[in-house]
Amino acid sequence: MGRARLRVVAAVVLLPAGLAGCSDHLPEPAEPPAAPVFRLEPDCPTPPPGRRSVSAAQLNQLGESLDLRYWQAADIGASARLHDGRLVWLFGDTVRKKGVVPGIVGNSMLVSSGRCVAQLVDDAHGPVVPDADRDTVRWPMSVAVARHGDHDVIAVLCSRTRRGSGGTMDFTFLGTTAAVFRVEDGGVPQVEKVFDLTPDSTDPDQVNWGAAAVVHGGWIYVFGTRLTGQQGVFGRELYVARTPVANPADRSGWEFRSAGGWQKDHRRAVAVLPAAGGVSQTLSVDVLDGTYVAVSKRDGDLGDFVYTWTAPQPWGPWTPRKALSAPAGFDTGDLQYAPLAHPEVPLTSGKLLVTISRNTTDGKRLLEDPELGRPKFAEIAP
């Protein structure tokens, strides 16, 4: 139940062949010129067999107690469970302790084992997925773990985003990047590949593929979100593509949901959920007891409520249900956004665990009190 999202095979990083279209020319994936060697600080023990249920309150207490040199605050927190029982957590902009250089990086990874939480670092102390350039970061959107022989593969789909100089909301989505990590049982994740899935584009209404992904019934379903530019509409449309689990690298296998059903041309893809009352840029989609469950803010991150959408199929029909108040906070400066579900973490209540990213429009305040920028755990009905 719920773990389907975690079994998205790492070959989903071959997504551009199907999504970019034959008219787009992307470079072949290449090894990083000088792959960093990562380590985990501290060295957490591998958890015992079985999964102990917890509560959101316990996890919030753990989050408040964290005092890691290279992780003081961050948003997103997409998660997946490794084969050895540990959890990996991928974050966006990450604040470090005072005195650490750089003091903020575009992304980070934590690996948790019970109450022990370790930070993934290398000697350069930079982001775990390198920036595209000085002004362009790679913000994680979704993460998945697949077993490959005797080790796990962690696939991270990131939004390639150019920062501006106009404040908190001044950034431009350029495309999607994949990062692939290899991790032995009980070992340290090491980066294998980082490459762009879609070419750079400043088109504001392009589909942001990789916003969520799930495996079910022999298919990998990859979701994309899109701003429409409609006046007064801040939610995003939801799109879906699929490829067979057995061979996602085969371009001919990719299909896109259109008005007439599945077909091969990505340009004919249609929204399976409209922008009015729609989702955020990043969301989660899981299969719980055979039902597709999406978790997001309704009407985008400017909305004030976390919703669930349920559907019998990945293309719908989607039924929304209000789940939790989470004021956007642009009037107060205390922001709440990008809720994500974590069904791989069992709750004592039997409910669904979610995190809500938090931040403040006052950068100085965040540096003085990093806990303001740590995701908040909550429980909702699935």
SETI-487485 format. One record per residue (C-alpha): residue in one letter; x, y, z. Coordinates in nm, 4 decimals. Example, Ala and Ser with C-alpha at 12.3 -4.5 7.8 and 13.67 -1.06 7.14 Angstrom:
2
+------+----------+----------+----------+
| code |       c1 |       c2 |       c3 |
+------+----------+----------+----------+
|    a |   1.2300 |  -0.4500 |   0.7800 |
|    s |   1.3670 |  -0.1060 |   0.7140 |
+------+----------+----------+----------+
END
This chain:
382
+------+----------+----------+----------+
| code |       c1 |       c2 |       c3 |
+------+----------+----------+----------+
|    m |   0.0000 |   0.0000 |   0.0000 |
|    g |   0.1449 |   0.3343 |  -0.1034 |
|    r |   0.4905 |   0.2034 |  -0.1859 |
|    a |   0.4239 |   0.1951 |  -0.5584 |
|    r |   0.5609 |   0.5476 |  -0.5905 |
|    l |   0.8892 |   0.4257 |  -0.4459 |
|    r |   0.9341 |   0.1535 |  -0.7076 |
|    v |   0.9652 |   0.3879 |  -1.0033 |
|    v |   1.2573 |   0.2342 |  -1.1861 |
|    a |   1.5625 |   0.4479 |  -1.2307 |
|    a |   1.5234 |   0.4220 |  -1.6066 |
|    v |   1.2606 |   0.6954 |  -1.5783 |
|    v |   1.5614 |   0.9203 |  -1.6211 |
|    l |   1.5415 |   0.8301 |  -1.9883 |
|    l |   1.2207 |   1.0327 |  -1.9961 |
|    p |   1.3424 |   1.2963 |  -2.2458 |
|    a |   1.3361 |   1.0552 |  -2.5352 |
|    g |   0.9601 |   1.0346 |  -2.5047 |
|    l |   0.8763 |   1.3802 |  -2.3784 |
|    a |   1.1061 |   1.6182 |  -2.5585 |
|    g |   0.9924 |   1.5104 |  -2.9042 |
|    c |   1.2019 |   1.4418 |  -3.2113 |
|    s |   1.2503 |   1.8128 |  -3.2843 |
|    d |   1.4328 |   1.8731 |  -2.9537 |
|    h |   1.8012 |   1.7860 |  -2.9440 |
|    l |   1.9528 |   1.6998 |  -2.6090 |
|    p |   2.3123 |   1.5942 |  -2.5405 |
|    e |   2.3752 |   1.2334 |  -2.4521 |
|    p |   2.3885 |   1.1691 |  -2.0770 |
|    a |   2.7474 |   1.1976 |  -1.9566 |
|    e |   2.9344 |   1.1104 |  -1.6409 |
|    p |   3.0031 |   1.4092 |  -1.4155 |
|    p |   3.3493 |   1.5520 |  -1.4970 |
|    a |   3.4628 |   1.5005 |  -1.1381 |
|    a |   3.2064 |   1.3034 |  -0.9406 |
|    p |   3.2174 |   1.3968 |  -0.5718 |
|    v |   3.2699 |   1.1339 |  -0.3063 |
|    f |   2.9922 |   1.1660 |  -0.0501 |
|    r |   2.9862 |   1.0628 |   0.3140 |
|    l |   2.7121 |   1.0539 |   0.5775 |
|    e |   2.7433 |   1.2549 |   0.8973 |
|    p |   2.6742 |   1.1056 |   1.1485 |
|    d |   2.7054 |   0.7345 |   1.0735 |
|    c |   2.3574 |   0.6026 |   1.1539 |
|    p |   2.3002 |   0.2295 |   1.2135 |
|    t |   2.0831 |   0.0307 |   0.9745 |
|    p |   1.7320 |   0.0014 |   1.1203 |
|    p |   1.6119 |  -0.3372 |   1.2497 |
|    p |   1.3680 |  -0.5400 |   1.0371 |
|    g |   1.0052 |  -0.4303 |   1.0352 |
|    r |   0.8554 |  -0.0844 |   1.0445 |
|    r |   0.7621 |   0.0860 |   1.3654 |
|    s |   0.4620 |   0.3144 |   1.3363 |
|    v |   0.4959 |   0.6740 |   1.4526 |
|    s |   0.2889 |   0.9909 |   1.4785 |
|    a |   0.3244 |   1.3291 |   1.3107 |
|    a |   0.3779 |   1.4827 |   1.6555 |
|    q |   0.6772 |   1.2542 |   1.7175 |
|    l |   0.8245 |   1.3407 |   1.3783 |
|    n |   0.7786 |   1.7126 |   1.4401 |
|    q |   0.9636 |   1.6753 |   1.7701 |
|    l |   1.2448 |   1.4978 |   1.5876 |
|    g |   1.2544 |   1.7688 |   1.3214 |
|    e |   1.2712 |   2.0436 |   1.5825 |
|    s |   1.5605 |   1.8688 |   1.7573 |
|    l |   1.7816 |   1.8389 |   1.4490 |
|    d |   2.1072 |   2.0302 |   1.4746 |
|    l |   2.3063 |   1.9383 |   1.1660 |
|    r |   2.5939 |   2.1518 |   1.0440 |
|    y |   2.4943 |   2.1306 |   0.6774 |
|    w |   2.1160 |   2.1175 |   0.7202 |
|    q |   1.9316 |   2.3726 |   0.9332 |
|    a |   1.6278 |   2.4429 |   0.7141 |
|    a |   1.4986 |   2.3393 |   0.3716 |
|    d |   1.1789 |   2.2868 |   0.1724 |
|    i |   1.0178 |   2.0026 |  -0.0266 |
|    g |   1.1439 |   1.6862 |   0.1466 |
|    a |   1.0364 |   1.4265 |  -0.1099 |
|    s |   1.1061 |   1.0838 |   0.0371 |
|    a |   1.1574 |   0.7177 |  -0.0510 |
|    r |   1.2503 |   0.4017 |   0.1392 |
|    l |   1.5723 |   0.2130 |   0.0649 |
|    h |   1.5852 |  -0.1670 |   0.0536 |
|    d |   1.7737 |  -0.1744 |   0.3860 |
|    g |   1.4912 |   0.0136 |   0.5607 |
|    r |   1.6465 |   0.3604 |   0.5715 |
|    l |   1.4661 |   0.6635 |   0.4303 |
|    v |   1.6105 |   0.9176 |   0.1888 |
|    w |   1.4784 |   1.2759 |   0.1905 |
|    l |   1.5451 |   1.5239 |  -0.0921 |
|    f |   1.5184 |   1.8954 |  -0.0197 |
|    g |   1.5359 |   2.2204 |  -0.2116 |
|    d |   1.7047 |   2.5404 |  -0.0902 |
|    t |   1.8952 |   2.4435 |   0.2245 |
|    v |   2.0253 |   2.6731 |   0.4994 |
|    r |   2.3404 |   2.5710 |   0.6842 |
|    k |   2.4828 |   2.6694 |   1.0222 |
|    k |   2.6420 |   3.0108 |   1.0585 |
|    g |   3.0003 |   3.0034 |   0.9385 |
|    v |   2.9516 |   2.7244 |   0.6846 |
|    v |   3.0464 |   2.8171 |   0.3270 |
|    p |   2.8333 |   2.8199 |   0.1205 |
|    g |   2.5665 |   2.9190 |   0.3702 |
|    i |   2.2766 |   2.8207 |   0.1398 |
|    v |   2.2727 |   2.5549 |  -0.1336 |
|    g |   2.0076 |   2.4654 |  -0.3925 |
|    n |   1.9411 |   2.1115 |  -0.2656 |
|    s |   2.0392 |   1.8525 |  -0.0067 |
|    m |   1.9808 |   1.4915 |   0.0987 |
|    l |   1.9204 |   1.3447 |   0.4426 |
|    v |   1.9212 |   0.9720 |   0.5195 |
|    s |   1.7306 |   0.8660 |   0.8301 |
|    s |   1.7300 |   0.5455 |   1.0325 |
|    g |   1.4823 |   0.5600 |   1.3164 |
|    r |   1.5607 |   0.8738 |   1.5162 |
|    c |   1.9114 |   0.9030 |   1.3692 |
|    v |   1.9314 |   1.1519 |   1.0798 |
|    a |   2.2449 |   1.1890 |   0.8672 |
|    q |   2.3396 |   1.4555 |   0.6143 |
|    l |   2.4989 |   1.3646 |   0.2801 |
|    v |   2.8078 |   1.5808 |   0.2264 |
|    d |   3.1325 |   1.5896 |   0.0322 |
|    d |   3.4517 |   1.7889 |   0.0780 |
|    a |   3.3189 |   2.0821 |  -0.1274 |
|    h |   3.0057 |   2.1068 |   0.0921 |
|    g |   2.7949 |   2.2064 |  -0.2073 |
|    p |   2.4536 |   2.0808 |  -0.3222 |
|    v |   2.4226 |   1.7053 |  -0.3744 |
|    v |   2.2869 |   1.7701 |  -0.7248 |
|    p |   2.5169 |   2.0349 |  -0.8735 |
|    d |   2.3855 |   2.3686 |  -0.9946 |
|    a |   2.3476 |   2.4000 |  -1.3717 |
|    d |   2.5368 |   2.7313 |  -1.3569 |
|    r |   2.5898 |   3.0208 |  -1.1183 |
|    d |   2.2316 |   3.1421 |  -1.1512 |
|    t |   2.0506 |   2.8126 |  -1.2165 |
|    v |   1.9749 |   2.5603 |  -0.9424 |
|    r |   1.8180 |   2.2164 |  -0.9500 |
|    w |   1.5296 |   2.1885 |  -0.7049 |
|    p |   1.4104 |   1.8299 |  -0.6333 |
|    m |   1.0471 |   1.7595 |  -0.7255 |
|    s |   1.0144 |   1.3828 |  -0.6832 |
|    v |   1.2316 |   1.0883 |  -0.5829 |
|    a |   1.2065 |   0.7137 |  -0.6388 |
|    v |   1.4066 |   0.4077 |  -0.5393 |
|    a |   1.4544 |   0.0929 |  -0.7491 |
|    r |   1.6425 |  -0.2262 |  -0.6728 |
|    h |   1.9139 |  -0.3114 |  -0.9261 |
|    g |   2.0941 |  -0.6373 |  -0.8521 |
|    d |   2.2609 |  -0.6032 |  -0.5117 |
|    h |   2.2141 |  -0.2271 |  -0.4704 |
|    d |   1.9540 |   0.0487 |  -0.4842 |
|    v |   1.9259 |   0.3234 |  -0.7426 |
|    i |   1.7847 |   0.6591 |  -0.6322 |
|    a |   1.6321 |   0.8643 |  -0.9140 |
|    v |   1.5713 |   1.2325 |  -0.8372 |
|    l |   1.3728 |   1.4516 |  -1.0772 |
|    c |   1.4562 |   1.8205 |  -1.0363 |
|    s |   1.3183 |   2.1440 |  -1.1735 |
|    r |   1.6000 |   2.3370 |  -1.3394 |
|    t |   1.5312 |   2.6885 |  -1.2170 |
|    r |   1.6972 |   3.0220 |  -1.2873 |
|    r |   1.7046 |   3.2603 |  -0.9938 |
|    g |   1.6316 |   3.6291 |  -1.0483 |
|    s |   1.7136 |   3.9324 |  -0.8370 |
|    g |   1.3562 |   4.0406 |  -0.7688 |
|    g |   1.2928 |   3.8642 |  -0.4383 |
|    t |   1.1265 |   3.5465 |  -0.3106 |
|    m |   0.9113 |   3.4718 |  -0.6150 |
|    d |   1.1570 |   3.5771 |  -0.8861 |
|    f |   1.2544 |   3.2504 |  -1.0550 |
|    t |   1.2064 |   3.0895 |  -1.3964 |
|    f |   1.1479 |   2.7194 |  -1.4630 |
|    l |   1.3697 |   2.6081 |  -1.7535 |
|    g |   1.3206 |   2.2328 |  -1.7657 |
|    t |   1.3660 |   1.9013 |  -1.5849 |
|    t |   1.6947 |   1.7413 |  -1.4769 |
|    a |   1.7555 |   1.3856 |  -1.3549 |
|    a |   2.0114 |   1.2831 |  -1.0945 |
|    v |   2.0885 |   0.9158 |  -1.0351 |
|    f |   2.2543 |   0.7898 |  -0.7157 |
|    r |   2.3774 |   0.4392 |  -0.6365 |
|    v |   2.3674 |   0.3106 |  -0.2789 |
|    e |   2.4754 |  -0.0237 |  -0.1360 |
|    d |   2.2818 |  -0.1739 |   0.1553 |
|    g |   2.3887 |   0.0215 |   0.4626 |
|    g |   2.6126 |   0.2379 |   0.2441 |
|    v |   2.6445 |   0.5974 |   0.1292 |
|    p |   2.4564 |   0.7287 |  -0.1771 |
|    q |   2.7000 |   0.8226 |  -0.4541 |
|    v |   2.6034 |   1.0200 |  -0.7637 |
|    e |   2.6315 |   0.8317 |  -1.0937 |
|    k |   2.4708 |   1.0645 |  -1.3485 |
|    v |   2.3237 |   1.4124 |  -1.3651 |
|    f |   2.1698 |   1.5204 |  -1.6934 |
|    d |   1.8890 |   1.7283 |  -1.8396 |
|    l |   1.5698 |   1.5527 |  -1.9401 |
|    t |   1.4183 |   1.8424 |  -2.1328 |
|    p |   1.5924 |   2.1347 |  -2.3053 |
|    d |   1.6008 |   2.4855 |  -2.1634 |
|    s |   1.2854 |   2.6846 |  -2.2331 |
|    t |   1.1544 |   3.0044 |  -2.0761 |
|    d |   0.8008 |   2.9353 |  -2.1994 |
|    p |   0.5927 |   3.0057 |  -1.8857 |
|    d |   0.3182 |   2.7602 |  -1.9804 |
|    q |   0.5313 |   2.4568 |  -2.0630 |
|    v |   0.4484 |   2.1270 |  -1.8938 |
|    n |   0.6729 |   2.0656 |  -1.5917 |
|    w |   0.7225 |   1.6900 |  -1.6338 |
|    g |   0.8411 |   1.4921 |  -1.3319 |
|    a |   0.6241 |   1.6747 |  -1.0784 |
|    a |   0.5197 |   1.3285 |  -0.9525 |
|    a |   0.5576 |   0.9643 |  -1.0589 |
|    v |   0.4041 |   0.6305 |  -0.9646 |
|    v |   0.4238 |   0.2651 |  -1.0756 |
|    h |   0.1090 |   0.0538 |  -1.1056 |
|    g |  -0.0114 |  -0.2345 |  -1.3158 |
|    g |   0.3052 |  -0.2710 |  -1.5226 |
|    w |   0.3255 |   0.0981 |  -1.6124 |
|    i |   0.5296 |   0.3943 |  -1.4940 |
|    y |   0.3010 |   0.6975 |  -1.4817 |
|    v |   0.4829 |   1.0327 |  -1.4950 |
|    f |   0.2857 |   1.3461 |  -1.4116 |
|    g |   0.3419 |   1.6993 |  -1.5323 |
|    t |   0.1929 |   2.0321 |  -1.4258 |
|    r |   0.1329 |   2.3467 |  -1.6299 |
|    l |   0.0412 |   2.7085 |  -1.5665 |
|    t |  -0.2193 |   2.8314 |  -1.8141 |
|    g |  -0.1791 |   3.2050 |  -1.7716 |
|    q |  -0.5559 |   3.2452 |  -1.7263 |
|    q |  -0.6331 |   3.5616 |  -1.5368 |
|    g |  -0.7096 |   3.4942 |  -1.1717 |
|    v |  -0.6226 |   3.1213 |  -1.1998 |
|    f |  -0.3246 |   3.0176 |  -0.9883 |
|    g |  -0.3647 |   2.6415 |  -0.9934 |
|    r |  -0.1934 |   2.4213 |  -1.2503 |
|    e |  -0.3265 |   2.1687 |  -1.4959 |
|    l |  -0.2230 |   1.8076 |  -1.4456 |
|    y |  -0.0964 |   1.5874 |  -1.7298 |
|    v |   0.0050 |   1.2224 |  -1.7390 |
|    a |   0.2287 |   1.0049 |  -1.9539 |
|    r |   0.3125 |   0.6364 |  -1.9248 |
|    t |   0.5723 |   0.3839 |  -2.0355 |
|    p |   0.6025 |   0.0094 |  -1.9695 |
|    v |   0.7969 |  -0.0818 |  -1.6569 |
|    a |   0.9738 |  -0.3556 |  -1.8516 |
|    n |   1.1434 |  -0.1183 |  -2.0969 |
|    p |   1.0989 |   0.2531 |  -2.0269 |
|    a |   1.4034 |   0.3342 |  -2.2404 |
|    d |   1.2155 |   0.2370 |  -2.5566 |
|    r |   1.0953 |   0.5609 |  -2.7185 |
|    s |   0.8192 |   0.3791 |  -2.9023 |
|    g |   0.6686 |   0.2694 |  -2.5701 |
|    w |   0.5916 |   0.6192 |  -2.4390 |
|    e |   0.2266 |   0.7262 |  -2.4503 |
|    f |   0.0467 |   1.0443 |  -2.3493 |
|    r |  -0.3086 |   1.0800 |  -2.2319 |
|    s |  -0.5139 |   1.2682 |  -2.4917 |
|    a |  -0.8836 |   1.3374 |  -2.5392 |
|    g |  -0.9119 |   1.0085 |  -2.7280 |
|    g |  -0.7054 |   0.7963 |  -2.4902 |
|    w |  -0.3382 |   0.6982 |  -2.4959 |
|    q |  -0.1343 |   0.7997 |  -2.7995 |
|    k |   0.2288 |   0.8646 |  -2.8964 |
|    d |   0.2398 |   1.2396 |  -2.9678 |
|    h |   0.3218 |   1.4469 |  -2.6560 |
|    r |   0.1794 |   1.7558 |  -2.8289 |
|    r |  -0.1688 |   1.6012 |  -2.8181 |
|    a |  -0.1605 |   1.5447 |  -2.4414 |
|    v |  -0.4557 |   1.7040 |  -2.2614 |
|    a |  -0.5000 |   1.8054 |  -1.8996 |
|    v |  -0.6559 |   1.5388 |  -1.6782 |
|    l |  -0.7258 |   1.8022 |  -1.4128 |
|    p |  -0.8024 |   2.1679 |  -1.4935 |
|    a |  -0.6060 |   2.4680 |  -1.3667 |
|    a |  -0.9088 |   2.6206 |  -1.1909 |
|    g |  -0.9064 |   2.4344 |  -0.8615 |
|    g |  -0.5863 |   2.2675 |  -0.9804 |
|    v |  -0.2600 |   2.1614 |  -0.8183 |
|    s |   0.0786 |   2.3080 |  -0.7273 |
|    q |   0.3908 |   2.2787 |  -0.9434 |
|    t |   0.5094 |   1.9847 |  -0.7313 |
|    l |   0.2755 |   1.7265 |  -0.5800 |
|    s |   0.2697 |   1.3612 |  -0.4793 |
|    v |   0.0724 |   1.0769 |  -0.6385 |
|    d |   0.0469 |   0.7326 |  -0.4780 |
|    v |  -0.1623 |   0.4201 |  -0.5197 |
|    l |  -0.3345 |   0.3348 |  -0.1929 |
|    d |  -0.5478 |   0.0195 |  -0.1890 |
|    g |  -0.5872 |   0.0410 |  -0.5668 |
|    t |  -0.6920 |   0.4070 |  -0.5688 |
|    y |  -0.4772 |   0.6895 |  -0.7048 |
|    v |  -0.4293 |   0.9579 |  -0.4398 |
|    a |  -0.2793 |   1.2966 |  -0.5235 |
|    v |  -0.1831 |   1.5435 |  -0.2501 |
|    s |  -0.1338 |   1.9132 |  -0.3198 |
|    k |  -0.2524 |   2.2628 |  -0.2392 |
|    r |  -0.5748 |   2.3347 |  -0.4294 |
|    d |  -0.5405 |   2.6366 |  -0.6606 |
|    g |  -0.1637 |   2.6084 |  -0.6394 |
|    d |   0.0616 |   2.7198 |  -0.3583 |
|    l |  -0.1346 |   3.0430 |  -0.3256 |
|    g |  -0.4216 |   2.8322 |  -0.1917 |
|    d |  -0.4877 |   2.8004 |   0.1807 |
|    f |  -0.5827 |   2.4322 |   0.2025 |
|    v |  -0.4195 |   2.0966 |   0.1415 |
|    y |  -0.6450 |   1.8706 |  -0.0650 |
|    t |  -0.6445 |   1.5091 |  -0.1677 |
|    w |  -0.7700 |   1.4041 |  -0.5094 |
|    t |  -0.8719 |   1.0424 |  -0.5605 |
|    a |  -0.9278 |   0.8601 |  -0.8875 |
|    p |  -0.9747 |   0.5040 |  -1.0119 |
|    q |  -0.7264 |   0.5708 |  -1.2931 |
|    p |  -0.4242 |   0.8027 |  -1.3271 |
|    w |  -0.6192 |   1.0171 |  -1.5737 |
|    g |  -0.9191 |   1.0467 |  -1.3421 |
|    p |  -1.1871 |   1.1307 |  -1.2925 |
|    w |  -1.0312 |   1.3101 |  -0.9940 |
|    t |  -1.2475 |   1.3833 |  -0.6906 |
|    p |  -1.1153 |   1.6581 |  -0.4596 |
|    r |  -1.1524 |   1.6597 |  -0.0827 |
|    k |  -1.0351 |   1.9262 |   0.1617 |
|    a |  -0.7856 |   1.7742 |   0.4031 |
|    l |  -0.6024 |   2.0376 |   0.6061 |
|    s |  -0.5718 |   2.4126 |   0.6543 |
|    a |  -0.2324 |   2.5492 |   0.5497 |
|    p |  -0.2557 |   2.9257 |   0.4828 |
|    a |  -0.0284 |   3.0364 |   0.1996 |
|    g |   0.0905 |   3.3226 |   0.4223 |
|    f |   0.1757 |   3.5900 |   0.1696 |
|    d |  -0.0145 |   3.8370 |   0.3884 |
|    t |   0.1780 |   3.7399 |   0.7035 |
|    g |   0.5182 |   3.6504 |   0.5579 |
|    d |   0.5001 |   3.2963 |   0.7004 |
|    l |   0.4674 |   3.0727 |   0.3953 |
|    q |   0.3210 |   2.7210 |   0.3741 |
|    y |   0.3358 |   2.5351 |   0.0427 |
|    a |   0.4163 |   2.2143 |  -0.1525 |
|    p |   0.2476 |   1.9452 |   0.0623 |
|    l |   0.3712 |   1.5923 |  -0.0143 |
|    a |   0.2547 |   1.2505 |   0.1065 |
|    h |   0.4858 |   0.9893 |   0.2624 |
|    p |   0.2961 |   0.6574 |   0.2648 |
|    e |   0.6226 |   0.4682 |   0.3207 |
|    v |   0.6137 |   0.5938 |   0.6822 |
|    p |   0.3347 |   0.4057 |   0.8702 |
|    l |   0.1344 |   0.6065 |   1.1225 |
|    t |  -0.0115 |   0.4677 |   1.4440 |
|    s |  -0.3418 |   0.6362 |   1.3534 |
|    g |  -0.3608 |   0.4591 |   1.0170 |
|    k |  -0.3808 |   0.7960 |   0.8431 |
|    l |  -0.1557 |   0.9313 |   0.5680 |
|    l |   0.1593 |   1.1230 |   0.6620 |
|    v |   0.2202 |   1.4501 |   0.4790 |
|    t |   0.4741 |   1.7282 |   0.5041 |
|    i |   0.4075 |   2.0951 |   0.4347 |
|    s |   0.7016 |   2.3132 |   0.3353 |
|    r |   0.7435 |   2.6357 |   0.5307 |
|    n |   0.9429 |   2.9518 |   0.4760 |
|    t |   0.9397 |   3.3240 |   0.5466 |
|    t |   0.9613 |   3.6247 |   0.3176 |
|    d |   1.2158 |   3.7706 |   0.5637 |
|    g |   1.5490 |   3.6088 |   0.4791 |
|    k |   1.7241 |   3.7569 |   0.7825 |
|    r |   1.4578 |   3.6087 |   1.0113 |
|    l |   1.5074 |   3.2652 |   0.8558 |
|    l |   1.8840 |   3.2745 |   0.9135 |
|    e |   1.8302 |   3.3735 |   1.2758 |
|    d |   1.5676 |   3.1031 |   1.3351 |
|    p |   1.6079 |   2.8211 |   1.0791 |
|    e |   1.3250 |   2.6181 |   1.2333 |
|    l |   1.0883 |   2.8570 |   1.0527 |
|    g |   1.1967 |   2.6878 |   0.7286 |
|    r |   1.1643 |   2.3240 |   0.8289 |
|    p |   0.8763 |   2.1187 |   0.6819 |
|    k |   0.5888 |   2.0419 |   0.9193 |
|    f |   0.4493 |   1.6898 |   0.9522 |
|    a |   0.0746 |   1.6349 |   0.9632 |
|    e |  -0.1762 |   1.3498 |   0.9336 |
|    i |  -0.4683 |   1.3416 |   0.6920 |
|    a |  -0.7327 |   1.0947 |   0.5805 |
|    p |  -0.6118 |   0.9306 |   0.2567 |
+------+----------+----------+----------+
END
